[in-house]
Amino acid sequence: MRISLLLSTCSAIAIFTLSNPALAEDERAEKAALHEQTPANIIVTAPFQRDRSDILSGASVLQGSDLTQAIRPSIGETLQHTPGVSATSFGPSASRPVLRGLQGERVRVLVDGIGSIDVSNTSVDHAPVVNPLLAERIEVLRGPQSLLFGASAIGGVVNVIDKRIPRSVPDEPVHIDAIATYGSAADERSGAGSVDVPLGDKFVVHADGSYLKSDNMRIGGYALSPSARAQALASSQLPAEEPEEGEEAIDFAGNAAIRGKLPNSQAKTWTAGVGAALITETGNLGVSYSHYDSLYGVPVRYATLPGQEQEAPRLDLAQDRLDLRAEVETGGGLLKAIRARASYADYRHFELEESGEVGTAFYNKGMEGRIELVQADHGPWQGASGVQYYSRNFNVVGEEAFLPKNDTQRFGAFTLQTLDYGAVKLEAGGRYEHSELQALPLEDQDQFFAGKRTFDTFSFSGGASYGFNSDWRLGVNLSRSERAPSAEELFANGPHAGTQAFEVGNPDFKTERAWGLEAVLRGKGENYSFEASAYHNWFSNFIYEGLTGEEEDGLPVYQFSQAKARYYGFEAQGSVTLATFGEMKLVADALGDYVHARIVGEGPAPRIPPLRLLGGLGVTSPKVDVRGEVEWTDDQKRVSDFETETKGFTLVNAQVNYRPWGTERPLSFALSANNIFDVVARRHASFLKDFAPLSGRDIRVTARVSF
C-alpha cells in the first residue's frame, strides 16, 4: 500500500509536469551535453543545489580524473583519500566509509539520494551494494547537513550519483561511456559501460553493465600483526585442544607464517541495469531496474587451512532494485519545484561454509521514498521541505543467526531554510522522525527479545557565515541531533560467522542524543585554495560496540553499550600553484584530519582513526598531469579495553593522467603506483586490522571514454 502510494504520487507529479509546459517558460535553458560535468564547487546532494562555500560543515566532491584515479572495488577504499574519511577495510570488497570516526548506522550510503537498501550497516563484513565503476560523481557531506537524509546519519552522508535514470537527452544518436581498470595487487580486472539512446527529443533509454574479478590480494608482509603473530606462535606451543565435531583445529604456527597474500580476499562481481526517462523543459519522469551480484571472500582471524586457497567464509550476495524519479518545475509564487524519489530492493546474501553449503542466510526487503517541495525564491530567502518514508523487513536464517526476524518503519519530515544577505548568510534546518522497530523471533529463537520499540526524535541545526570578501568565508553551525537505536543494536544476541564474533545488543536502549558545534573556513585566490573545519560533539546515550574479554561459542563477545561520549577533531585541505610555465602548472596540495573520541567513564572509544597527513606535488597541463604524494598515518595508542594499538605507516604513491586530445575530448588514461615501497599498513578503524592489512604495492591502469 505504501509503495503504491509513493509511486502514485511520483506519477502524479510527472503527469502534472508533462501536461503544463507553459508553467516555466521563462526559466527554460538549453539542455547540457552529457559530456559536461557539474562544477566541483556545486553540491547537488540537497533539496536544491548549493555552492560548497555556503555549506556550514565539511563537504567533498570526487569526479572526473580524480574519481578515475580513486576507483577501487568498494566505496570505502574509493574514498580513502577524502578528508575526514577512513574505511572499515574488512578485506578489499567489504569496506564501508568511516566519517569522523563514526561508522555503521551513523553513516548513510546513498545511491542518487536514496539509501543503498542493503545490510552493510548491520555488520562490517557485509559489502555495500554500491558500484563505484558506474559512478559519475561522489559527494561526501560530514556533519549536520546529512540529517536531511535520515536522523541516523549523525556522522554524514556518502551520495554516489550515477546516470541509470537519465537527466538529459544526448545530442548524438548514441551516447557511450566506458571504463576499464587493471590492478596488479589482486590481479584485478574490471570494466563497465553504459549506453544512452534518445528516442525523439524528449525520451531517453539507458543500459549499463559492469564486471569485476580479483584474486587474493597481495600484501607487503605478514598477514598477522606483530602482536597477533606473537599470540599465535605462543598458542602453537600449547597442547592442541580437541576441536568440536565438524570443526578443524586451528594451525596457529601456520597462520603466523602467512605472508605475501591475504587468504580468502578474492572477489567476483557483476551488475546490469536499464533505465528510461521522459524529459521536458519543465520536468522529468524516469524509472530504472538494476541487478547486483557478487561472490567475495572474507578474511578470517585464524584460518584452519593456512597457506592454501581458503574457500570460506565467502558471501554470495544479490540484489534486485527498482528506482523512480520525478520532478516538476511549477514556476509558481509559492513553490519552485516538486521532486520525488522512490526505490524498492529485494536483497539477500548467503554466508557460505567451506563445503559451499549455506551456513547463514540474510534476507532484506526494503523501500525508501522522499518528496521534496522546493520553495520559490523570495529575495534572500530560499528553502525546501519534505517528507521521507523508510521500511525494512529483515530476516537472518541459520544456526548462526545473531538477529531475530525484525521490521523497521521510519517516517520523517524535514526542512532547510536559508537567508542570503551577501556577506552574511543564515541557515536553519530541522527534522522529526518516528521509528518503529519490532523483533519477531521464530519459535526456536527464544534467546532473542520479542516485542516492539518506538522512538520519536527531533533534530535541528542553525548557523551563520560571514564573507570577508568574495573569496573567503567563515561559518559556524550549532546542531542538536537525536537517533533511534537500530535493530542490530537493540536485538543482536548470537554468533556471527562473517565477523567471527558473538554480538550482544540491548533492547532497553534509549534514544541517542548529541550536541554539535562546527566551524568552517573556506578561501581561495588566483593561485591557491584552502578549507578547514573543526568540530566537537557531545553525546549522551552514545551506543558503541566493544570487546568484553569474554568468549561465547568459541567467539569473542562484542557488547553494545550506552554512555556519554565526546568526539572532536578537524579536517583541512589546500592547494597552491607554485609556478606556471605556459599551459603547465606546478601545484602542491595537502590534507590532514584527526579525531579524538572518548567514552565518558570508560576511556578512548574503539576503532578511532589516528592523525593523518597527506602531501602531494604535481604538474598539470591540458593533456598530462603528473603527481607524487606521501601519506603519513600516526600510531594509534589511544585504545579501548581489549583493543590493540596500531602502528603508523607511510605510503608513497605516484600517478599520471593522460588526455590525448586535451580536456575537451572524451578519452583519458590513468596510471598509478600505490604503496610503492610495499609497506605493511593497517587501519585502526578496521575490526580485522590485526589479521588483514591493506594492499601492498599496486600498479593500476585505467582507461575511460565518453562519446
VENBEL-V89235 format. One record per backbone hydrogen bond with DSSP energy under -0.5 kcal/mol. CO is the residue of the C=O (numbers start at 1). NH is the residue of the N-H. E is the energy in kcal/mol with one decimal. If there is no record, write none. Layout:
# VENBEL-V89235
co = (CO:CO)
nh = (NH:NH)
e = (E:E)
This chain:
# VENBEL-V89235
co = (1:2:3:4:5:6:7:8:9:10:11:12:13:14:15:17:20:22:24:25:33:39:41:42:43:44:50:51:51:52:58:60:62:63:63:64:65:66:67:74:75:77:79:82:84:86:89:90:93:94:95:96:98:98:99:102:103:104:106:106:108:108:109:110:110:111:114:119:119:123:125:128:130:131:132:136:137:138:139:140:140:141:143:144:145:146:147:150:152:155:156:157:157:158:158:159:159:160:160:161:161:164:168:175:176:177:178:179:180:181:182:183:184:185:186:188:189:190:191:192:193:194:195:196:197:198:199:202:203:204:205:206:207:208:209:210:211:212:213:214:217:218:221:225:226:227:228:229:230:231:232:233:234:235:244:250:251:252:253:255:258:259:260:261:262:266:267:268:269:270:271:272:273:274:275:276:277:277:278:280:282:283:284:285:286:287:288:289:290:291:292:293:294:295:296:297:303:305:308:313:314:314:315:315:316:317:318:319:320:321:322:323:324:325:326:327:328:328:334:335:336:336:337:338:339:340:341:342:343:344:345:345:346:347:348:349:350:350:351:351:352:352:353:357:357:359:360:361:362:363:364:364:365:366:367:368:369:370:371:372:372:373:373:374:374:378:380:381:382:383:384:385:386:387:388:389:390:391:392:392:393:394:395:397:398:402:405:406:407:408:409:410:411:412:413:414:415:416:417:418:419:419:421:421:423:424:425:426:427:428:429:430:431:432:433:434:435:436:437:438:439:442:445:451:453:455:457:459:460:461:462:463:464:465:466:466:471:472:472:473:474:475:476:477:478:479:480:481:483:486:487:488:489:492:494:495:496:496:500:501:501:502:503:504:506:512:513:514:515:516:517:518:519:520:521:522:523:525:527:528:529:530:531:532:533:534:535:536:537:537:538:539:540:542:542:544:544:546:550:552:555:556:557:557:558:559:561:563:564:565:566:567:568:569:570:571:572:573:574:575:576:576:579:581:584:585:585:586:586:587:588:589:590:591:592:593:594:596:597:598:598:599:599:603:607:609:611:612:613:614:615:616:617:618:619:620:623:624:625:626:627:628:629:630:630:631:632:633:635:636:637:640:646:649:651:652:653:654:655:656:657:658:658:659:662:666:668:669:670:671:672:672:673:674:675:679:681:683:686:688:688:690:698:698:699:700:701:702:703:704:705)
nh = (5:6:7:8:9:10:11:12:13:14:15:16:17:18:19:20:23:25:27:28:36:42:52:44:50:46:43:54:55:55:142:140:138:66:67:68:69:70:71:78:79:80:82:85:100:98:91:94:95:90:76:88:86:100:102:99:106:107:155:156:110:158:116:112:160:114:111:122:123:126:127:130:132:134:135:64:161:62:159:60:142:157:146:147:148:149:150:153:154:143:108:141:159:110:160:139:161:112:162:136:137:166:170:196:707:194:705:192:703:190:701:188:187:218:215:183:213:181:211:179:209:177:207:175:205:200:203:279:199:277:197:275:195:273:193:271:191:269:189:267:262:696:260:229:230:231:232:233:234:235:236:237:237:238:247:252:255:256:257:258:223:261:219:263:265:297:214:295:212:293:210:291:208:289:206:287:204:279:285:283:329:280:327:278:325:276:323:274:321:272:319:270:317:268:315:299:251:308:310:298:316:352:296:317:350:294:348:292:346:290:344:288:342:286:340:284:330:338:376:332:330:331:374:328:372:326:370:324:368:322:347:366:320:364:318:362:316:352:359:360:313:314:356:353:359:399:351:397:349:395:347:366:393:345:391:343:389:341:387:339:374:375:385:336:337:381:420:378:418:375:416:373:414:371:412:369:410:367:394:408:365:406:363:361:401:493:440:394:438:392:436:390:434:388:432:386:430:384:428:382:421:426:423:424:467:421:465:419:463:417:461:415:459:413:457:411:455:409:453:407:451:445:448:439:437:435:433:431:480:429:478:427:476:425:468:474:524:468:469:522:466:520:464:518:462:516:460:514:512:490:491:492:506:505:503:497:500:501:556:496:503:558:494:560:509:483:540:481:538:479:536:477:534:475:532:473:530:528:577:525:575:523:573:521:571:519:569:517:539:567:515:565:513:544:563:546:561:559:557:555:552:502:548:559:504:546:544:542:600:539:598:537:596:535:594:533:592:531:590:529:578:588:586:584:581:587:620:578:579:618:576:616:574:614:572:612:570:568:605:566:600:602:603:599:609:595:634:593:632:591:630:589:628:587:626:585:659:621:657:619:655:617:653:615:632:651:613:649:637:646:639:643:636:633:631:676:629:673:627:671:625:660:669:662:665:706:704:658:702:656:674:700:654:698:678:681:694:686:689:691:692:225:674:700:184:672:182:670:180:668:178)
e = (-2.3:-2.3:-2.7:-2.6:-2.3:-2.6:-2.5:-2.4:-2.2:-2.2:-2.8:-2.4:-2.1:-2.7:-1.9:-1.0:-1.5:-1.0:-1.7:-1.1:-1.2:-1.9:-3.6:-0.6:-2.1:-2.1:-3.5:-1.8:-0.5:-1.2:-2.8:-2.6:-2.3:-1.0:-0.8:-2.1:-2.2:-1.6:-1.6:-1.8:-1.4:-1.3:-2.1:-2.0:-2.5:-2.2:-1.5:-0.6:-1.0:-1.8:-2.3:-2.2:-3.0:-0.6:-2.3:-2.2:-1.5:-1.7:-1.9:-1.2:-0.6:-2.7:-1.7:-0.5:-2.6:-1.2:-3.7:-1.2:-0.9:-1.5:-0.6:-2.0:-0.7:-1.3:-1.3:-0.5:-3.1:-2.7:-3.0:-2.3:-0.5:-2.7:-1.6:-1.9:-1.1:-2.1:-1.2:-1.4:-2.1:-1.2:-2.0:-2.7:-0.5:-3.7:-0.6:-2.5:-0.7:-2.0:-0.6:-3.0:-1.5:-0.7:-0.5:-2.8:-2.6:-2.8:-2.6:-2.6:-2.5:-2.3:-2.1:-2.5:-0.8:-2.3:-3.6:-2.1:-2.3:-2.7:-2.6:-2.7:-2.1:-2.2:-2.0:-2.9:-2.3:-0.6:-0.6:-3.8:-3.6:-2.5:-2.7:-2.4:-2.8:-2.4:-2.4:-2.0:-2.3:-2.8:-2.7:-2.0:-2.9:-2.8:-2.0:-3.0:-2.3:-2.0:-2.4:-2.9:-2.2:-2.2:-1.8:-0.6:-0.9:-1.1:-2.3:-1.3:-2.2:-2.2:-0.9:-1.2:-2.3:-0.7:-1.9:-0.8:-0.8:-2.9:-2.8:-2.7:-2.7:-2.3:-1.9:-3.0:-2.6:-2.7:-3.2:-2.3:-2.5:-0.6:-2.1:-0.7:-3.2:-2.9:-2.3:-3.1:-2.7:-2.4:-2.4:-2.6:-2.5:-2.0:-2.3:-2.8:-3.5:-1.9:-3.0:-0.5:-0.6:-1.4:-1.2:-2.2:-0.5:-3.2:-2.1:-0.7:-2.4:-2.7:-2.4:-2.5:-2.7:-2.3:-2.3:-2.0:-2.2:-3.0:-2.7:-2.0:-0.8:-2.5:-1.9:-1.3:-0.7:-1.0:-2.8:-2.3:-3.0:-2.5:-2.7:-2.5:-2.3:-3.0:-0.6:-2.3:-2.2:-2.9:-2.6:-2.9:-2.6:-0.8:-2.9:-1.1:-0.5:-1.1:-2.0:-2.9:-0.5:-0.6:-3.2:-3.1:-2.1:-2.7:-3.1:-0.5:-2.8:-2.7:-2.6:-2.5:-2.9:-2.4:-1.9:-2.7:-0.6:-0.6:-2.0:-3.2:-1.7:-2.2:-1.9:-2.1:-3.3:-2.3:-2.8:-3.7:-2.5:-2.2:-3.1:-2.4:-2.8:-2.1:-0.6:-2.6:-2.4:-3.0:-3.0:-3.4:-1.5:-2.7:-4.2:-2.9:-2.5:-2.5:-2.7:-2.6:-2.9:-2.7:-2.7:-2.4:-2.0:-2.4:-2.4:-2.5:-0.6:-2.7:-1.1:-0.5:-2.8:-2.7:-2.4:-2.6:-2.6:-3.1:-2.5:-2.1:-2.9:-2.5:-2.9:-2.3:-2.4:-2.5:-3.0:-2.3:-1.4:-1.8:-1.5:-2.9:-3.0:-2.9:-2.4:-3.0:-3.0:-2.8:-3.0:-2.4:-2.7:-2.2:-0.7:-2.5:-0.8:-1.4:-1.1:-2.5:-2.9:-2.9:-2.0:-2.4:-2.6:-2.7:-2.7:-2.4:-2.6:-1.8:-3.2:-1.3:-2.2:-3.8:-2.3:-0.5:-1.0:-1.7:-0.6:-3.0:-0.7:-2.9:-2.1:-3.0:-1.5:-3.0:-2.8:-2.9:-3.1:-2.8:-2.1:-2.9:-2.2:-3.2:-2.4:-2.8:-3.0:-0.5:-3.4:-2.8:-2.1:-2.7:-2.7:-2.9:-2.3:-2.5:-1.9:-2.3:-0.6:-2.4:-2.1:-1.7:-2.5:-0.5:-1.5:-0.5:-2.6:-2.5:-2.2:-1.7:-2.7:-2.7:-1.9:-0.6:-2.4:-1.9:-2.2:-2.6:-2.1:-2.9:-2.3:-3.8:-3.2:-2.3:-2.1:-2.7:-2.5:-2.5:-2.3:-2.3:-0.7:-2.7:-2.8:-2.2:-3.1:-0.7:-2.4:-2.9:-1.1:-2.9:-2.6:-3.1:-2.2:-2.8:-2.4:-2.2:-1.6:-2.4:-1.5:-2.5:-0.7:-2.4:-2.7:-3.5:-0.5:-0.6:-2.7:-1.9:-3.3:-2.5:-2.5:-2.4:-2.3:-3.1:-2.6:-2.3:-3.5:-0.5:-2.6:-2.8:-2.9:-2.5:-2.4:-2.2:-0.5:-2.9:-2.8:-1.6:-0.6:-1.8:-1.3:-1.9:-2.8:-3.0:-3.1:-2.7:-2.8:-2.9:-2.6:-3.0:-2.5:-0.5:-2.6:-2.0:-1.3:-0.6:-2.6:-3.0:-2.9:-3.2:-0.5:-2.8:-2.2:-2.3:-2.2:-0.7:-3.4:-1.4:-1.1:-2.1:-2.5:-2.3:-2.9:-0.6:-2.2:-2.7:-2.2:-3.0:-2.2:-2.5:-2.5)
